[in-house]
Amino acid sequence: MRVRAILNPSAGVAPAAARRAVERGRPAWKDYAIYMTREPGHATELAREAAHSGADLVIAVGGDGTANEVARGLEGSGAALGIVPAGSGNGLARALRIPLHPTDALRALETGVRRRIDVGRLNGGLFLNVAGAGFDAAVGLAFHRAGRRGRRRGFLGYARLSLAELVRYRARPLRIEAEGLRLDTRPFLVTFANGPEYGSGAVINPGGRLDDGRLELVVFDSPSLLAAVIAAPRMFLGGISRSPHYRRLSTNRIVVTADEPFPIHRDGDPGDPVARVEVEVVQSALDVLVPPAVVEDPTGPFVPDAG
């Protein structure tokens, strides 16, 4: 099997450990090479070149943003995406139940099986796990800027930035349309979820499946800062769907509009603010490599007996 690994050296808080593990590779991979990214978007270019040269498996070594970039380069090819989680949240890797330690992740990929997952598109731009508009997008922008300034990343850095944004964030009026629903609201966040969680165990879409041909629209209408603070721990404790301010709708197309541009993100990476987003699901769009036990687990990220 021809395997290529694409490593983001600035991802997460311990990229050196991930690099050491990846450099060792796995015994079964006789045709194996590693490439390092230099700048945002470079992983897409490297993945496209790897797929064009006949790679069977292209491994994203980094966080959700790195996996997103690699997936963009693999679109339309026969190559599968593998993930060695080395980011700050690793939401997609957690959804796929890929081990978080780099060596264990590589071992799981060596014996992994292919599954096809859906992907989302927000204004044409691909996302694998979650995209959104609102507070999560504002935090993603702050986190991205902090990383460019060389500040410490990881879960603690994300939590610190989230608290700072929570104090100054002001929700904006949005109009949301999906499945015949039209909602005029001022939500704290609007999430378009393919997978179950943002990352680091923060579950926003409990039970989310990656191959069911649907997205979940999650709207959190927080009437106050206090309500948002009270609800936040529920994402980690498994009770966010019981919050009185939580709404969820399964759909395949969503339109959100506003009078003024609002922040957006795709897999945690911010995009330019816009006044309109169109979100849709693309079914069975991407091959991923996952541990065999995940496919057999009825509570896992795939619809039982699918494919």
C-alpha positions in Angstrom: 0.0 0.0 0.0 1.3 3.4 -1.0 1.0 5.7 2.1 1.7 9.4 2.4 1.6 11.4 5.6 1.1 15.2 5.7 2.2 16.8 8.9 1.2 20.2 10.2 4.2 21.2 12.4 2.2 24.0 14.1 -0.8 21.9 15.1 -1.7 21.3 18.7 0.6 21.6 21.6 3.0 18.6 21.0 3.8 18.4 17.2 7.3 17.1 17.9 5.8 13.9 19.5 3.5 13.4 16.6 6.4 13.9 14.2 8.6 11.3 15.9 5.8 8.7 15.8 5.0 9.4 12.2 8.6 9.2 11.1 8.7 5.6 12.4 5.8 4.6 10.2 4.4 1.1 10.3 6.0 -2.2 9.2 3.3 -3.0 6.7 3.9 0.3 4.8 6.7 -0.4 2.4 6.0 2.7 0.2 5.8 5.5 2.7 6.7 9.1 2.7 6.2 12.2 4.9 5.6 15.8 3.9 5.5 18.9 6.0 3.2 21.8 5.5 4.6 25.3 5.2 1.5 27.5 5.3 -2.3 27.4 5.4 -3.6 25.6 2.3 -0.4 23.7 1.6 -1.8 20.4 2.9 -4.5 20.5 0.2 -1.8 20.9 -2.5 0.3 18.1 -1.0 -2.7 15.8 -0.7 -3.8 16.4 -4.3 -0.2 15.6 -5.5 -0.2 12.4 -3.4 -3.5 11.3 -4.8 -2.5 12.1 -8.3 0.7 10.0 -7.9 -1.4 6.9 -6.8 -1.4 7.1 -3.0 -3.9 4.6 -1.4 -3.9 6.4 1.9 -3.1 10.0 2.8 -2.7 10.7 6.5 -3.5 14.1 8.0 -1.2 14.6 11.0 -2.8 17.6 12.9 -6.2 18.8 14.0 -9.5 19.2 12.3 -8.3 22.0 10.2 -5.4 19.8 8.8 -7.9 16.9 8.1 -10.1 19.4 6.3 -7.3 20.6 4.1 -6.1 17.1 3.2 -9.7 16.0 2.4 -10.0 18.9 0.0 -7.0 17.6 -1.9 -8.5 14.1 -2.0 -11.9 15.0 -3.4 -12.6 12.9 -6.5 -9.7 10.6 -6.0 -9.5 6.9 -4.9 -7.3 7.7 -1.9 -8.6 7.3 1.6 -8.1 9.8 4.4 -6.4 8.7 7.6 -6.0 10.8 10.7 -3.3 11.0 13.3 -4.7 13.4 15.8 -2.3 16.1 16.8 -4.5 19.2 17.1 -6.1 21.0 19.9 -9.6 19.4 19.8 -9.4 16.6 17.3 -13.2 16.4 17.0 -13.3 14.3 13.8 -10.7 11.8 15.1 -12.7 11.4 18.3 -15.9 10.9 16.3 -14.1 8.1 14.3 -12.7 6.8 17.6 -9.2 6.9 16.4 -6.7 6.7 19.3 -5.4 10.0 20.4 -1.8 8.9 21.0 0.1 9.2 17.7 1.7 5.7 17.9 -1.7 4.1 18.7 -3.4 6.0 15.9 -0.8 4.7 13.4 -1.2 1.2 14.6 -5.0 1.5 14.2 -4.6 2.8 10.6 -2.3 0.0 9.7 -5.2 -2.5 10.3 -7.9 0.0 9.5 -10.9 -0.5 7.2 -12.4 1.9 4.7 -15.7 3.6 5.2 -17.4 6.4 3.2 -18.6 9.4 5.1 -20.8 12.4 4.1 -19.3 15.9 4.0 -20.9 19.2 4.4 -20.5 22.3 2.3 -20.9 25.9 3.5 -21.1 28.3 0.7 -19.3 25.7 -1.4 -16.5 25.2 1.1 -16.0 21.7 2.5 -16.3 20.7 6.1 -16.1 17.2 7.6 -17.2 17.5 11.2 -18.9 20.8 12.2 -19.3 24.2 10.8 -21.1 27.1 12.3 -22.1 30.7 12.7 -22.1 32.6 16.0 -20.1 32.2 19.1 -18.1 29.1 18.0 -17.1 31.0 14.9 -16.0 34.0 16.9 -13.9 31.7 19.2 -12.4 30.0 16.1 -11.3 33.3 14.7 -9.7 34.3 18.1 -8.0 31.0 18.3 -6.6 31.3 14.8 -5.3 34.7 15.5 -3.6 33.6 18.7 -1.9 30.8 16.8 -0.6 33.2 14.2 0.9 35.3 17.0 2.6 32.2 18.5 0.5 31.9 21.6 0.1 28.6 23.3 -2.7 26.4 21.8 -4.4 23.3 23.0 -7.5 22.8 25.2 -6.5 25.2 27.9 -5.7 27.9 25.4 -9.0 27.3 23.7 -10.8 27.5 27.0 -9.1 30.8 28.0 -10.0 32.3 24.6 -13.6 31.1 24.9 -14.0 32.8 28.3 -12.6 36.0 26.9 -15.0 35.9 23.9 -17.9 35.0 26.1 -17.7 38.3 27.9 -17.6 40.4 24.8 -19.6 38.4 22.3 -22.9 39.9 21.2 -25.4 37.6 19.3 -26.8 38.9 16.0 -30.3 38.6 14.5 -30.4 35.7 12.0 -33.0 34.2 9.8 -32.7 30.4 9.5 -34.6 28.3 7.0 -34.5 24.5 6.9 -37.0 21.7 6.2 -39.9 24.2 5.9 -38.9 25.9 9.1 -38.3 29.6 9.2 -36.9 31.0 12.4 -36.1 34.6 13.1 -33.9 34.6 16.2 -30.8 36.1 17.9 -29.0 32.8 18.7 -25.9 32.4 20.7 -24.7 29.8 18.2 -25.8 28.0 15.1 -24.0 24.8 14.3 -24.1 22.6 11.2 -23.1 19.2 12.5 -22.0 16.1 10.5 -20.2 14.6 13.5 -21.2 14.6 17.2 -18.7 17.0 18.8 -16.6 20.1 18.4 -13.6 18.4 20.0 -12.0 17.7 23.4 -15.2 15.9 24.4 -17.5 18.9 23.8 -20.6 17.1 22.4 -23.0 19.4 20.6 -24.8 16.8 18.5 -25.2 13.6 20.6 -25.5 10.5 18.5 -24.4 12.2 15.3 -23.7 9.8 12.4 -21.2 10.5 9.7 -22.9 8.5 6.9 -26.6 9.0 7.3 -27.0 11.5 4.5 -28.1 14.2 6.8 -26.8 17.1 8.8 -28.0 18.4 12.1 -28.9 22.0 12.5 -28.3 23.0 16.2 -29.5 26.3 17.4 -28.7 27.5 20.9 -30.9 30.5 21.9 -29.2 31.8 25.0 -31.2 34.6 26.6 -28.2 35.7 28.8 -24.6 35.3 29.4 -25.4 33.4 32.6 -27.5 30.8 30.7 -24.6 30.2 28.3 -22.2 29.7 31.1 -24.5 27.2 32.9 -25.1 25.2 29.7 -21.5 24.9 28.6 -20.5 22.1 31.1 -23.4 20.0 29.7 -21.6 19.5 26.5 -18.9 17.6 28.4 -21.3 15.8 30.7 -23.6 14.6 28.0 -26.7 16.7 28.7 -26.6 19.5 26.3 -29.8 18.3 24.4 -31.7 18.7 27.7 -31.0 22.4 27.9 -34.2 24.5 27.4 -32.4 26.7 24.9 -31.2 23.8 22.7 -32.9 23.0 19.4 -31.9 20.4 16.8 -33.3 19.5 13.4 -32.1 16.8 11.0 -31.9 18.2 7.5 -29.9 18.2 4.2 -30.0 21.9 3.4 -29.9 25.1 5.5 -30.0 28.8 4.6 -29.0 31.5 7.1 -29.2 35.2 6.4 -28.7 38.5 8.2 -28.7 42.2 7.6 -25.0 42.4 8.5 -22.1 39.9 8.0 -21.6 37.4 10.7 -18.6 35.1 11.5 -18.4 31.6 10.2 -16.1 28.6 10.5 -15.5 25.2 8.8 -14.0 22.6 11.1 -12.8 25.3 13.4 -11.0 27.4 10.7 -12.6 30.8 10.3 -13.9 32.2 7.0 -14.6 35.7 6.0 -17.8 37.1 7.6 -20.8 36.8 5.3 -24.5 37.9 5.4 -25.8 34.6 3.9 -24.7 31.0 4.1 -26.1 28.0 2.2 -25.3 24.7 3.8 -25.8 21.3 2.3 -24.7 17.7 2.8 -22.9 15.6 0.1 -23.6 11.9 0.7 -20.8 9.3 0.7 -18.3 11.8 -0.5 -15.0 10.7 1.2 -13.3 7.5 2.1 -11.8 7.4 5.6 -9.8 4.7 7.3 -11.1 3.7 10.8 -10.4 1.0 13.4 -12.3 -2.2 12.6 -14.1 -2.2 15.9 -15.7 1.1 15.1 -17.6 -0.3 12.1 -19.0 -3.1 14.3 -20.2 -0.8 17.1 -23.9 0.0 16.9 -23.3 3.2 19.0 -20.5 4.4 16.8 -20.4 7.1 14.1 -21.8 4.9 11.3 -25.3 3.8 10.6 -25.4 0.1 11.6 -25.1 -2.3 8.7 -24.5 0.5 6.2 -22.3 0.0 3.2 
